[in-house]
């Protein structure tokens, strides 16, 4: 069975596309292509809608991967009248929610660059994001870290996306910041997200075009999660904050 075409890989700002229903599974609706990002890498899956030819709308409550991770499934809201295989639908994402996820995901790349130790996990929701570090002893200061993070944001650096082969990645192991991470099996290429002069690493998530688009943020919490794990939580600064 063919893999779902991920339109967000080519354009994270694309808000809708036309698609054909391939199948309807218990886990969700499979399309031949989609703009909806499937939950992975710590980033929440997209919500949105599928508009059918008769104008009726299926609300998408979540987007996830199939068990083999080759296909994307759109989880319908409870009670939705499901489309039929072969139908053409218009897929639309909840853009405001997605954009917040893009801003926070990009912010975590900046935060990771400021704390140059292995990353052990992360989580990105529309309102806040967290990143965990292998950091047994911490001297992190919220105010200082927040100031340096906002300086990187304000620099308004343009991001670049490139693709390299698994062999090229293997020759540059320093690019992989997350402990235990490995590229998807059978991948012909690996997507690299670069913030020139700041960060460069493999990542399949969605990001903003420039760091300035993130906007002001604050470090809301730095906490010890285990003997060797420190968690840093970031959120958008209140409206009007410097």
C-alpha positions in Angstrom: 0.0 0.0 0.0 1.3 3.4 -1.0 2.5 5.8 1.7 0.5 9.0 2.3 1.9 12.0 0.6 2.9 14.5 3.3 2.2 17.9 1.8 3.5 19.6 5.0 7.0 18.3 4.3 7.2 20.6 1.3 5.2 23.5 2.6 4.4 23.9 6.3 2.2 26.9 5.5 -0.1 25.1 3.1 -3.5 25.1 4.9 -5.6 22.9 2.6 -5.4 20.4 -0.2 -7.6 18.1 -2.3 -7.3 14.4 -1.5 -8.9 11.1 -2.3 -10.2 8.8 0.5 -8.2 5.6 0.2 -9.8 3.6 3.1 -11.7 4.1 6.3 -10.1 2.2 9.2 -11.2 1.8 12.8 -8.3 4.1 13.7 -9.1 6.8 11.2 -9.6 8.0 7.6 -6.7 7.3 5.2 -6.2 9.7 2.3 -3.7 9.6 -0.6 -2.3 13.0 0.5 -2.8 15.4 3.4 -1.8 18.8 4.9 -2.4 17.4 8.4 0.7 16.6 10.4 0.5 13.3 12.2 1.4 13.2 15.9 5.1 12.3 16.2 8.5 13.6 17.5 6.7 15.1 20.5 4.6 17.4 18.3 0.8 17.1 18.6 -1.2 16.0 15.6 -3.2 18.5 13.6 -7.0 19.0 13.9 -9.1 20.3 11.1 -11.9 19.3 8.7 -12.6 17.1 5.7 -15.3 18.6 3.4 -17.1 16.1 1.3 -18.5 16.6 -2.2 -22.0 17.3 -0.8 -20.7 20.0 1.4 -20.9 18.1 4.6 -18.0 18.4 7.0 -16.1 15.7 8.9 -14.3 17.2 11.9 -10.8 15.8 12.4 -10.1 15.5 16.1 -6.5 14.2 15.7 -4.0 13.0 13.1 -1.9 9.9 13.8 0.3 7.4 12.0 -0.7 3.9 11.1 1.1 1.1 13.0 3.8 0.8 10.3 4.1 4.6 10.1 3.8 4.6 6.4 0.2 6.0 6.3 -1.5 8.9 8.0 -4.9 8.5 9.6 -7.3 11.3 10.3 -9.3 10.6 13.5 -12.9 11.7 13.1 -14.8 13.4 15.9 -17.3 11.1 17.6 -20.5 10.8 15.7 -19.1 12.0 12.4 -20.7 10.6 9.2 -17.7 9.0 7.5 -16.8 9.4 3.8 -16.5 6.5 1.5 -13.3 5.2 -0.3 -12.9 6.9 -3.6 -14.5 10.2 -2.5 -12.7 13.4 -3.1 -12.5 15.7 -0.1 -11.0 19.0 0.8 -8.6 18.7 3.8 -8.2 21.9 5.9 -6.1 22.3 9.1 -6.9 24.4 12.1 -4.3 27.0 11.0 -4.2 29.0 14.2 -3.5 25.9 16.3 -0.9 24.6 13.8 0.9 27.9 13.6 1.3 27.9 17.4 2.8 24.4 17.2 5.2 25.5 14.5 6.3 28.5 16.5 6.9 26.4 19.7 8.6 23.6 17.8 11.1 26.0 16.3 11.6 27.6 19.7 12.7 24.2 21.1 15.4 24.0 18.5 16.7 27.3 19.8 16.4 26.2 23.4 18.3 23.0 22.6 21.1 25.0 21.0 21.5 27.0 24.3 21.9 23.8 26.3 24.4 21.7 24.4 23.8 18.3 26.1 21.8 15.3 24.8 18.0 15.7 24.6 16.0 12.9 26.1 12.5 13.9 25.0 10.1 16.7 24.2 6.5 17.6 24.0 4.8 20.3 22.0 1.2 21.4 22.5 -0.5 24.6 21.2 0.1 26.5 24.5 3.4 25.3 25.8 6.3 23.0 25.0 8.8 21.1 27.1 12.3 19.7 26.3 14.2 17.2 28.6 18.0 17.2 28.9 20.5 14.7 30.1 21.8 17.1 32.7 22.7 15.5 36.1 23.8 18.8 37.6 21.9 22.0 36.6 23.1 25.6 36.8 20.3 26.8 34.5 18.7 30.1 35.5 15.2 30.9 34.2 15.8 34.6 33.7 19.1 34.2 32.0 18.0 31.4 29.8 14.8 33.2 28.8 16.7 36.4 27.9 19.2 34.5 25.7 16.3 32.5 24.1 14.4 35.7 23.3 17.6 37.2 21.8 17.8 34.3 19.4 14.2 34.7 18.5 14.6 38.5 17.9 17.5 37.9 15.6 14.9 36.8 13.0 17.1 34.2 11.4 15.7 32.4 8.3 15.4 28.6 8.6 16.6 26.3 5.8 15.4 22.8 5.0 17.6 20.3 3.3 17.6 16.6 2.6 20.5 14.2 3.1 20.9 10.5 2.8 21.0 8.1 5.8 24.7 7.5 4.8 25.4 11.2 5.0 23.7 11.4 8.4 25.7 8.4 9.6 28.9 10.3 8.7 27.7 13.3 10.9 26.5 11.7 14.1 26.8 15.0 15.9 23.7 16.2 14.1 21.5 13.8 16.2 20.8 15.6 19.4 18.1 13.2 20.8 19.4 10.2 22.7 18.4 6.9 21.1 16.9 8.6 18.0 17.2 6.9 14.7 15.9 7.8 11.2 12.8 5.9 10.0 13.7 2.5 8.6 13.8 2.4 4.8 14.1 6.2 4.4 15.7 7.4 1.2 16.5 10.8 2.7 16.5 12.5 6.0 15.1 16.0 6.5 17.5 18.5 8.1 16.3 21.7 9.7 18.9 24.4 9.9 19.0 27.7 11.7 22.3 29.1 10.4 24.8 29.8 13.1 22.5 28.3 15.8 21.3 24.8 15.2 21.2 22.0 12.5 19.6 18.7 13.1 17.3 16.0 11.6 13.6 16.8 12.2 10.3 15.8 10.6 8.2 18.5 12.4 6.7 21.7 11.1 8.5 25.0 11.6 8.2 28.7 11.0 10.2 30.4 8.2 12.0 32.8 10.5 12.8 32.8 14.2 11.2 36.2 14.7 7.8 34.7 13.8 7.9 32.8 17.2 7.3 36.0 19.1 8.3 36.6 22.7 8.4 33.6 25.0 9.1 32.9 28.7 10.6 30.0 30.5 7.8 28.9 32.9 9.6 26.1 34.6 12.9 24.3 35.1 12.5 21.1 37.0 14.4 18.0 38.0 12.6 14.9 36.6 15.2 12.3 37.6 18.7 12.0 38.8 20.0 12.9 35.3 17.1 14.6 33.7 16.2 18.3 33.7 13.0 19.6 32.0 12.6 23.1 30.7 9.1 24.3 29.9 8.5 27.3 27.6 5.3 29.2 26.7 4.3 32.3 24.8 4.8 35.5 26.7 1.5 37.3 27.6 0.3 39.8 25.1 2.2 43.1 25.4 5.2 41.6 27.2 8.6 42.8 26.0 
